């Protein structure tokens, strides 16, 4: 199952964005806080925690505070993001920072007690391989907890672009139910999925586009348009987006946030393969990250 994500483009985009990422990571911070609250319901005392796709370490400190006896590994594809993680706050205990690919984790099998990932899985080029790696590194009885974006993300931007051309302008997002099925068939036990719908608001669509660029959340699909978008098409997209302006005068940007958690089984069975259709490309703007 391939999403068509170009990971080299993802690495370059987030490397460039690292020094300003925290300025605009409002949604990422809020979603991570909500996921952190969900850990209140989990009876787990991990010895080794992995913050997968840690970015600038927005929640690495919170994980260290929640589990004071645990060792924390922070892994990201972009080295400048990890450098920000190391500089963040005054750590009483620093995480061990690792630069690597989440689909090829540089970790021993059965070594992780809690694998946490906030809004990173949407950048996977192969979700099946990603889940297999997560299962491999989790110890029996270990917990995977993650958030990612669903197909309702940036729906206004996608619809506005669809009135301009038929190109793929948005990175693909996978449906919650498909992710749940993939977890189950990878071999995870008791997967639980649910969804939250959030909105950010802007005065102008250019403000949204600027935030996405600052975040490094570019369209990272291999089939993306290679040429620069012309002024005429950009202006047409702006006009189309005006149809979503609310009564309070603001433009919404919608996000479908998918929450998932599942357990590594105490006894590993045989993995069952499952073919899930690749997400259908939607003509729209740059994807969120």
DRENDO-1510 file (C-alpha; in Angstrom, 1 decimal, always signed):
<recs>
REC; n; res; u; v; w
REC; 1; UNK; +0.0; +0.0; +0.0 .
REC; 2; UNK; +1.7; +3.2; -1.2 .
REC; 3; UNK; +0.6; +6.7; -0.6 .
REC; 4; UNK; +3.0; +8.2; -3.2 .
REC; 5; UNK; +4.7; +10.3; -0.6 .
REC; 6; UNK; +8.2; +11.5; -1.6 .
REC; 7; UNK; +10.1; +11.2; +1.7 .
REC; 8; UNK; +13.1; +13.1; +0.4 .
REC; 9; UNK; +10.9; +16.1; -0.2 .
REC; 10; UNK; +9.4; +15.6; +3.3 .
REC; 11; UNK; +12.9; +15.6; +4.8 .
REC; 12; UNK; +13.9; +18.8; +3.0 .
REC; 13; UNK; +10.7; +20.6; +3.8 .
REC; 14; UNK; +10.8; +19.9; +7.5 .
REC; 15; UNK; +14.6; +20.6; +7.7 .
REC; 16; UNK; +13.9; +24.1; +6.3 .
REC; 17; UNK; +10.9; +24.6; +8.6 .
REC; 18; UNK; +12.5; +23.5; +11.8 .
REC; 19; UNK; +13.6; +27.0; +13.1 .
REC; 20; UNK; +10.2; +28.5; +12.8 .
REC; 21; UNK; +7.9; +25.4; +13.2 .
REC; 22; UNK; +6.9; +26.2; +16.8 .
REC; 23; UNK; +5.6; +29.7; +15.8 .
REC; 24; UNK; +2.7; +28.2; +13.9 .
REC; 25; UNK; +2.3; +24.6; +15.3 .
REC; 26; UNK; -1.0; +25.5; +17.1 .
REC; 27; UNK; -2.9; +22.5; +15.8 .
REC; 28; UNK; +0.0; +20.1; +16.4 .
REC; 29; UNK; +0.3; +21.3; +20.0 .
REC; 30; UNK; -3.4; +21.1; +20.7 .
REC; 31; UNK; -3.8; +17.6; +19.2 .
REC; 32; UNK; -0.7; +16.3; +21.1 .
REC; 33; UNK; -2.2; +17.7; +24.4 .
REC; 34; UNK; -5.4; +15.9; +23.7 .
REC; 35; UNK; -3.6; +12.6; +23.0 .
REC; 36; UNK; -1.6; +13.1; +26.2 .
REC; 37; UNK; -4.8; +13.3; +28.2 .
REC; 38; UNK; -5.8; +9.9; +26.7 .
REC; 39; UNK; -2.8; +8.3; +28.4 .
REC; 40; UNK; -4.6; +9.0; +31.7 .
REC; 41; UNK; -6.8; +6.0; +30.8 .
REC; 42; UNK; -4.0; +3.7; +30.1 .
REC; 43; UNK; -2.3; +1.6; +32.9 .
REC; 44; UNK; +1.2; +1.5; +31.7 .
REC; 45; UNK; +4.6; +2.0; +33.3 .
REC; 46; UNK; +7.0; +2.0; +30.4 .
REC; 47; UNK; +10.7; +1.7; +30.7 .
REC; 48; UNK; +11.5; +2.7; +27.1 .
REC; 49; UNK; +9.3; +5.3; +25.2 .
REC; 50; UNK; +9.6; +6.2; +21.6 .
REC; 51; UNK; +8.4; +9.7; +20.4 .
REC; 52; UNK; +8.2; +8.8; +16.7 .
REC; 53; UNK; +8.3; +11.8; +14.4 .
REC; 54; UNK; +9.0; +14.0; +17.3 .
REC; 55; UNK; +9.6; +17.2; +15.3 .
REC; 56; UNK; +10.9; +19.9; +17.5 .
REC; 57; UNK; +10.0; +17.9; +20.7 .
REC; 58; UNK; +6.7; +19.6; +21.4 .
REC; 59; UNK; +5.6; +16.7; +23.7 .
REC; 60; UNK; +8.9; +15.0; +24.5 .
REC; 61; UNK; +9.1; +16.9; +27.8 .
REC; 62; UNK; +5.6; +16.0; +28.7 .
REC; 63; UNK; +6.3; +12.3; +28.1 .
REC; 64; UNK; +9.4; +12.5; +30.3 .
REC; 65; UNK; +7.4; +14.2; +33.1 .
REC; 66; UNK; +4.6; +11.6; +32.8 .
REC; 67; UNK; +7.0; +8.7; +33.0 .
REC; 68; UNK; +9.9; +9.9; +35.2 .
REC; 69; UNK; +11.4; +6.4; +35.4 .
REC; 70; UNK; +11.4; +5.8; +31.7 .
REC; 71; UNK; +14.0; +6.4; +29.1 .
REC; 72; UNK; +12.8; +8.5; +26.0 .
REC; 73; UNK; +13.9; +8.1; +22.4 .
REC; 74; UNK; +13.0; +10.9; +20.1 .
REC; 75; UNK; +13.2; +10.0; +16.4 .
REC; 76; UNK; +12.6; +12.2; +13.3 .
REC; 77; UNK; +13.5; +12.2; +9.6 .
REC; 78; UNK; +14.8; +15.7; +9.6 .
REC; 79; UNK; +18.0; +16.4; +11.6 .
REC; 80; UNK; +17.3; +20.1; +12.2 .
REC; 81; UNK; +14.1; +19.1; +14.0 .
REC; 82; UNK; +16.1; +16.9; +16.3 .
REC; 83; UNK; +18.5; +19.7; +17.0 .
REC; 84; UNK; +15.5; +21.8; +18.1 .
REC; 85; UNK; +14.4; +19.0; +20.3 .
REC; 86; UNK; +17.8; +18.9; +22.0 .
REC; 87; UNK; +17.7; +22.6; +22.7 .
REC; 88; UNK; +14.1; +22.7; +24.0 .
REC; 89; UNK; +13.6; +23.7; +27.6 .
REC; 90; UNK; +15.9; +22.7; +30.5 .
REC; 91; UNK; +15.8; +19.0; +30.5 .
REC; 92; UNK; +16.3; +17.2; +33.8 .
REC; 93; UNK; +16.7; +14.1; +31.6 .
REC; 94; UNK; +17.4; +14.5; +27.9 .
REC; 95; UNK; +15.8; +12.3; +25.3 .
REC; 96; UNK; +18.1; +10.2; +23.1 .
REC; 97; UNK; +17.7; +11.8; +19.7 .
REC; 98; UNK; +17.8; +9.5; +16.6 .
REC; 99; UNK; +17.6; +10.6; +13.0 .
REC; 100; UNK; +15.9; +7.9; +10.9 .
REC; 101; UNK; +13.0; +6.7; +8.8 .
REC; 102; UNK; +9.9; +5.6; +10.6 .
REC; 103; UNK; +9.4; +2.7; +8.1 .
REC; 104; UNK; +12.9; +1.4; +8.9 .
REC; 105; UNK; +13.4; +2.0; +12.6 .
REC; 106; UNK; +17.0; +1.7; +13.9 .
REC; 107; UNK; +15.8; -0.2; +17.0 .
REC; 108; UNK; +15.9; -3.7; +18.3 .
REC; 109; UNK; +12.8; -5.9; +18.0 .
REC; 110; UNK; +10.7; -6.0; +21.1 .
REC; 111; UNK; +12.5; -3.1; +22.8 .
REC; 112; UNK; +9.8; -0.4; +23.1 .
REC; 113; UNK; +7.1; -0.3; +25.8 .
REC; 114; UNK; +5.2; +2.8; +24.5 .
REC; 115; UNK; +5.4; +4.1; +20.9 .
REC; 116; UNK; +3.8; +7.6; +20.7 .
REC; 117; UNK; +3.4; +9.6; +17.5 .
REC; 118; UNK; +1.7; +12.9; +17.0 .
REC; 119; UNK; +0.7; +13.9; +13.5 .
REC; 120; UNK; +3.6; +12.2; +11.7 .
REC; 121; UNK; +2.0; +9.1; +10.2 .
REC; 122; UNK; +0.5; +11.0; +7.3 .
REC; 123; UNK; +4.0; +11.4; +5.9 .
REC; 124; UNK; +4.5; +7.6; +5.5 .
REC; 125; UNK; +5.0; +6.4; +2.0 .
REC; 126; UNK; +3.9; +2.9; +3.0 .
REC; 127; UNK; +1.6; +2.7; +6.0 .
REC; 128; UNK; +1.7; -1.1; +5.9 .
REC; 129; UNK; +5.4; -1.1; +6.3 .
REC; 130; UNK; +5.1; +1.5; +9.0 .
REC; 131; UNK; +2.7; -0.5; +11.1 .
REC; 132; UNK; +4.8; -3.6; +10.7 .
REC; 133; UNK; +7.9; -1.7; +12.0 .
REC; 134; UNK; +5.9; -0.4; +14.9 .
REC; 135; UNK; +4.8; -3.9; +15.8 .
REC; 136; UNK; +8.3; -5.2; +15.4 .
REC; 137; UNK; +9.9; -2.8; +17.9 .
REC; 138; UNK; +7.1; -3.0; +20.5 .
REC; 139; UNK; +7.5; -5.5; +23.2 .
REC; 140; UNK; +4.7; -8.0; +23.8 .
REC; 141; UNK; +2.0; -6.0; +25.5 .
REC; 142; UNK; +3.4; -2.7; +24.4 .
REC; 143; UNK; +1.2; +0.2; +23.3 .
REC; 144; UNK; +1.1; +2.1; +20.0 .
REC; 145; UNK; -0.7; +5.5; +20.3 .
REC; 146; UNK; -0.8; +7.9; +17.4 .
REC; 147; UNK; -2.7; +10.7; +15.6 .
REC; 148; UNK; -2.8; +11.4; +11.9 .
REC; 149; UNK; -4.9; +13.3; +9.4 .
REC; 150; UNK; -8.0; +11.9; +7.7 .
REC; 151; UNK; -9.4; +12.8; +4.3 .
REC; 152; UNK; -11.5; +15.7; +5.6 .
REC; 153; UNK; -8.4; +17.7; +6.2 .
REC; 154; UNK; -8.1; +21.0; +4.3 .
REC; 155; UNK; -11.4; +20.2; +2.5 .
REC; 156; UNK; -12.0; +23.8; +1.8 .
REC; 157; UNK; -8.6; +24.2; +0.1 .
REC; 158; UNK; -9.1; +21.0; -1.9 .
REC; 159; UNK; -12.5; +22.2; -3.1 .
REC; 160; UNK; -11.2; +25.6; -4.0 .
REC; 161; UNK; -8.4; +24.1; -6.1 .
REC; 162; UNK; -10.8; +21.7; -7.8 .
REC; 163; UNK; -12.4; +24.7; -9.4 .
REC; 164; UNK; -9.1; +25.7; -10.9 .
REC; 165; UNK; -7.5; +22.5; -12.3 .
REC; 166; UNK; -7.6; +18.7; -12.0 .
REC; 167; UNK; -4.0; +18.3; -10.6 .
REC; 168; UNK; -3.1; +16.7; -7.4 .
REC; 169; UNK; -2.2; +19.5; -5.0 .
REC; 170; UNK; -2.7; +17.8; -1.7 .
REC; 171; UNK; -0.9; +15.0; +0.1 .
REC; 172; UNK; -3.2; +12.0; +0.5 .
REC; 173; UNK; -4.9; +11.2; +3.8 .
REC; 174; UNK; -6.2; +7.7; +4.7 .
REC; 175; UNK; -9.6; +7.0; +6.1 .
REC; 176; UNK; -9.9; +6.1; +9.8 .
REC; 177; UNK; -11.6; +2.7; +9.0 .
REC; 178; UNK; -8.8; +1.7; +6.6 .
REC; 179; UNK; -6.2; +2.5; +9.2 .
REC; 180; UNK; -8.1; +0.4; +11.8 .
REC; 181; UNK; -8.3; -2.5; +9.4 .
REC; 182; UNK; -4.6; -2.2; +8.6 .
REC; 183; UNK; -3.7; -2.3; +12.3 .
REC; 184; UNK; -5.7; -5.4; +12.8 .
REC; 185; UNK; -4.3; -7.2; +9.8 .
REC; 186; UNK; -0.8; -6.2; +10.7 .
REC; 187; UNK; -1.2; -8.2; +13.9 .
REC; 188; UNK; -2.1; -5.5; +16.5 .
REC; 189; UNK; -4.6; -6.4; +19.2 .
REC; 190; UNK; -7.6; -4.4; +20.2 .
REC; 191; UNK; -7.2; -1.4; +17.9 .
REC; 192; UNK; -9.4; +1.6; +18.8 .
REC; 193; UNK; -10.0; +4.4; +16.3 .
REC; 194; UNK; -11.9; +7.7; +16.6 .
REC; 195; UNK; -11.9; +11.1; +15.0 .
REC; 196; UNK; -12.0; +14.7; +16.0 .
REC; 197; UNK; -12.8; +17.6; +13.7 .
REC; 198; UNK; -11.1; +20.9; +14.3 .
REC; 199; UNK; -11.0; +24.3; +12.5 .
REC; 200; UNK; -8.4; +27.0; +12.3 .
REC; 201; UNK; -9.5; +30.4; +11.0 .
REC; 202; UNK; -7.8; +33.0; +8.9 .
REC; 203; UNK; -8.4; +36.5; +7.5 .
REC; 204; UNK; -7.2; +35.5; +4.1 .
REC; 205; UNK; -6.4; +32.2; +2.3 .
REC; 206; UNK; -2.8; +33.5; +1.9 .
REC; 207; UNK; -2.4; +33.4; +5.7 .
REC; 208; UNK; -3.3; +29.7; +5.6 .
REC; 209; UNK; -0.8; +29.0; +2.8 .
REC; 210; UNK; +1.9; +30.9; +4.7 .
REC; 211; UNK; +1.3; +28.8; +7.8 .
REC; 212; UNK; +1.5; +25.6; +5.8 .
REC; 213; UNK; +4.7; +26.7; +4.3 .
REC; 214; UNK; +6.2; +27.7; +7.7 .
REC; 215; UNK; +5.2; +24.3; +9.0 .
REC; 216; UNK; +6.9; +22.5; +6.1 .
REC; 217; UNK; +3.6; +21.0; +5.2 .
REC; 218; UNK; +4.0; +21.0; +1.5 .
REC; 219; UNK; +2.4; +18.7; -1.0 .
REC; 220; UNK; +4.8; +15.8; -0.9 .
REC; 221; UNK; +3.3; +13.4; -3.4 .
REC; 222; UNK; +5.4; +12.1; -6.2 .
REC; 223; UNK; +2.8; +13.1; -8.7 .
REC; 224; UNK; +2.5; +16.7; -7.6 .
REC; 225; UNK; +2.7; +19.5; -10.1 .
REC; 226; UNK; +6.4; +20.4; -10.7 .
REC; 227; UNK; +5.9; +23.8; -12.2 .
REC; 228; UNK; +5.3; +26.9; -10.1 .
REC; 229; UNK; +1.6; +27.8; -9.8 .
REC; 230; UNK; +0.8; +30.7; -12.0 .
REC; 231; UNK; -0.7; +34.0; -10.7 .
REC; 232; UNK; -3.9; +33.4; -12.6 .
REC; 233; UNK; -4.6; +30.0; -11.0 .
REC; 234; UNK; -3.6; +31.3; -7.6 .
REC; 235; UNK; -6.1; +34.2; -7.9 .
REC; 236; UNK; -8.8; +31.8; -9.1 .
REC; 237; UNK; -8.2; +29.6; -6.1 .
REC; 238; UNK; -8.5; +32.6; -3.8 .
REC; 239; UNK; -11.8; +33.6; -5.3 .
REC; 240; UNK; -13.1; +30.0; -5.0 .
REC; 241; UNK; -12.1; +29.9; -1.3 .
REC; 242; UNK; -14.2; +33.0; -0.6 .
REC; 243; UNK; -17.3; +30.8; -0.9 .
REC; 244; UNK; -16.4; +29.4; +2.6 .
REC; 245; UNK; -16.1; +32.8; +4.4 .
REC; 246; UNK; -18.1; +32.6; +7.6 .
REC; 247; UNK; -20.6; +35.1; +9.0 .
REC; 248; UNK; -17.9; +36.4; +11.3 .
REC; 249; UNK; -15.7; +37.3; +8.3 .
REC; 250; UNK; -13.1; +34.5; +8.8 .
REC; 251; UNK; -12.1; +31.7; +6.5 .
REC; 252; UNK; -12.1; +28.2; +8.0 .
REC; 253; UNK; -9.4; +25.5; +7.5 .
REC; 254; UNK; -10.8; +22.2; +8.6 .
REC; 255; UNK; -8.8; +19.3; +9.9 .
REC; 256; UNK; -10.0; +15.7; +10.4 .
REC; 257; UNK; -7.8; +14.3; +13.2 .
REC; 258; UNK; -7.7; +10.6; +13.5 .
REC; 259; UNK; -6.7; +9.1; +16.9 .
REC; 260; UNK; -5.6; +5.4; +17.1 .
REC; 261; UNK; -4.2; +3.1; +19.7 .
REC; 262; UNK; -3.5; -0.6; +19.7 .
REC; 263; UNK; -1.5; -3.2; +21.6 .
REC; 264; UNK; +1.2; -5.5; +20.6 .
REC; 265; UNK; -0.2; -9.0; +21.4 .
REC; 266; UNK; +1.4; -11.0; +24.2 .
REC; 267; UNK; +1.9; -13.8; +21.8 .
REC; 268; UNK; +2.8; -13.0; +18.2 .
REC; 269; UNK; +0.7; -14.7; +15.6 .
REC; 270; UNK; +1.1; -14.9; +11.8 .
REC; 271; UNK; +0.7; -11.6; +10.0 .
REC; 272; UNK; -2.2; -11.4; +7.6 .
REC; 273; UNK; -1.7; -9.4; +4.4 .
REC; 274; UNK; -4.4; -6.9; +3.5 .
REC; 275; UNK; -4.7; -4.8; +0.4 .
REC; 276; UNK; -6.3; -1.4; +1.1 .
REC; 277; UNK; -7.0; +0.8; -1.9 .
REC; 278; UNK; -4.6; +3.8; -2.1 .
REC; 279; UNK; -6.4; +7.0; -1.1 .
REC; 280; UNK; -7.9; +8.7; -4.1 .
REC; 281; UNK; -6.1; +12.0; -5.0 .
REC; 282; UNK; -8.1; +15.1; -4.5 .
REC; 283; UNK; -7.4; +18.3; -6.4 .
REC; 284; UNK; -6.6; +20.9; -3.8 .
REC; 285; UNK; -3.9; +22.9; -2.1 .
REC; 286; UNK; -0.9; +22.0; -0.1 .
REC; 287; UNK; -1.4; +19.4; +2.6 .
REC; 288; UNK; -1.1; +19.9; +6.3 .
REC; 289; UNK; +1.5; +18.2; +8.5 .
</recs>
